[in-house]
């Protein structure tokens, strides 16, 4: 089983490779396809899923996996390297999130992250089995609650694409 930092390093390498693609969207898409990078994120999400069994890493692993299924659903693979993930994988991640929501085991950071994701794609989580408890959690704070959070690049570093996304979003809002 890989550690959170190993998986984050893996994500960093994939993103660096994808960012090296040049040309039009179509040309970059072909380059990424030929390089095999589109096959990486299903494996990365599976690695995060494996960590859900580890009490110490489960919360962070779930945050990152949730981000990846959300980002993969709302953005172009050529920009994220996240090719469409299997429906079963997406359902398993949402199921794990349902369990944490039902147990009240979601921290403030994940709460404001979920509020943002839900505001940008309100039907995504429901499509993959969100329970009423999860839906209530996702709407329990304002979509822009992240603006009050102290999102700084150093704490977001080495948190994979999720950390990069939130650091860039916070930097753009500053």
Protein Blocks (a to p, Z undefined) as FASTA:
>chain_A
ZZfklmmmmmmmmmmmmmmpgcjfklmmmmmmmnommmmmmmmmmmmmmmmmpmklmmmm
mmmmmmmmmmmmmpcfklnopacddfklmmmmmmmmmmmmmnopacfklmmmmmmmmmmm
mmlmmmnopafklmmmmmmpcfklmmmpccdfklmgonajmlmmmmmmmmmmZZ
